[in-house]
Amino acid sequence: MTDYMLRTDTEAQMDDALEAAGLLVEVDQGEGEIALMPVPGCYVDRIGAIPPSYDIDGNIVRQGDNRYHANIRVTFELTEEQVAALPTFTPTPGIPYRVFA
C-alpha cells in the first residue's frame, strides 16, 4: 500500500493526470451520464484548495494554497510510467493537511 500527495492548478488537471496514470476511468452511469471512478485498489481523497491557518489572534500561522490537492492510496504496485504521470511535488509537507488514517 502506497500513498501519494498530489497537486495541480485545477481539478480538471488532476482528473486528467489520474486518467493518464490509469487510476481513474470513465464509467457510464446511465442516461448518458459519465462519472470518473477510481480503479479497484485506488482510493482518492479530493482536498481541493488548502485554507490558511490562523492563531487565536487571527494572525496567519500557515499560508494557504489555492491550487488543487488530492491524496491517493493504491493497494497495488504502480508502474514507472504511472508514477511519472502523477503530479507529485517536492518538498512534501512536514505536517500534511490531511492523510489517510
C-alpha positions in Angstrom: 0.0 0.0 0.0 1.4 3.4 -1.1 0.2 6.9 -0.5 0.8 9.8 -2.9 0.2 13.6 -2.2 -0.7 15.3 -5.5 -1.1 18.9 -6.6 -2.2 20.6 -9.8 -3.6 24.1 -10.7 -7.2 22.8 -11.3 -9.4 19.9 -10.6 -9.6 19.1 -14.3 -5.8 18.9 -14.5 -5.9 16.4 -11.5 -8.5 14.3 -13.3 -6.5 14.3 -16.5 -3.4 13.2 -14.6 -5.1 10.4 -12.8 -6.7 9.2 -16.0 -3.3 9.3 -17.8 -1.9 7.2 -14.9 -4.8 4.7 -15.4 -6.1 5.3 -11.9 -9.4 7.0 -12.9 -11.7 5.6 -15.6 -14.9 6.8 -17.1 -18.0 4.8 -16.0 -21.4 5.1 -17.7 -23.9 5.9 -15.1 -26.8 5.5 -17.5 -28.9 8.0 -19.4 -25.7 9.4 -21.0 -24.1 10.5 -17.6 -20.4 9.6 -17.3 -18.6 9.7 -14.0 -14.9 9.3 -13.2 -14.3 6.5 -10.8 -11.1 5.1 -9.3 -10.0 1.7 -10.4 -10.3 -1.1 -7.8 -7.5 -0.7 -5.2 -7.1 3.0 -5.7 -8.6 5.4 -3.2 -8.8 9.2 -3.9 -9.1 11.8 -1.3 -10.0 15.1 -3.0 -8.9 18.0 -0.9 -9.0 21.0 -3.2 -7.6 24.3 -2.1 -5.9 24.4 1.4 -7.0 27.3 3.5 -4.6 29.3 5.6 -4.3 28.5 9.4 -4.8 31.3 11.9 -3.7 31.6 15.6 -6.1 32.7 18.3 -5.4 36.4 17.5 -6.3 36.0 13.8 -2.7 36.0 12.6 -1.8 33.7 9.7 0.5 31.0 11.0 0.5 28.9 7.8 -0.2 30.2 4.4 -3.0 28.6 2.3 -2.5 27.2 -1.2 -5.2 27.8 -3.8 -4.0 25.0 -6.1 -6.0 21.7 -6.2 -4.7 19.0 -3.9 -5.6 15.3 -3.7 -4.2 12.3 -1.9 -4.3 8.8 -3.4 -3.7 5.4 -1.8 -3.0 2.4 -4.0 -3.0 -1.2 -2.8 -1.1 -2.4 -5.9 2.3 -1.7 -7.4 2.3 1.2 -9.9 4.4 1.1 -13.0 7.2 3.6 -13.5 5.0 5.2 -16.2 2.1 5.5 -13.8 4.2 7.1 -11.1 5.7 9.5 -13.7 2.2 10.6 -14.7 1.2 11.6 -11.2 1.5 15.3 -10.3 3.6 14.7 -7.1 5.6 17.6 -5.7 8.6 18.4 -3.5 9.2 19.1 -0.9 6.4 17.2 0.7 4.9 18.9 3.7 6.3 18.1 7.1 2.8 18.2 8.5 0.4 17.3 5.8 -3.0 19.0 5.7 -4.8 15.6 5.5 -3.6 12.0 5.4 -5.2 8.6 5.2 -5.9 7.0 8.6 
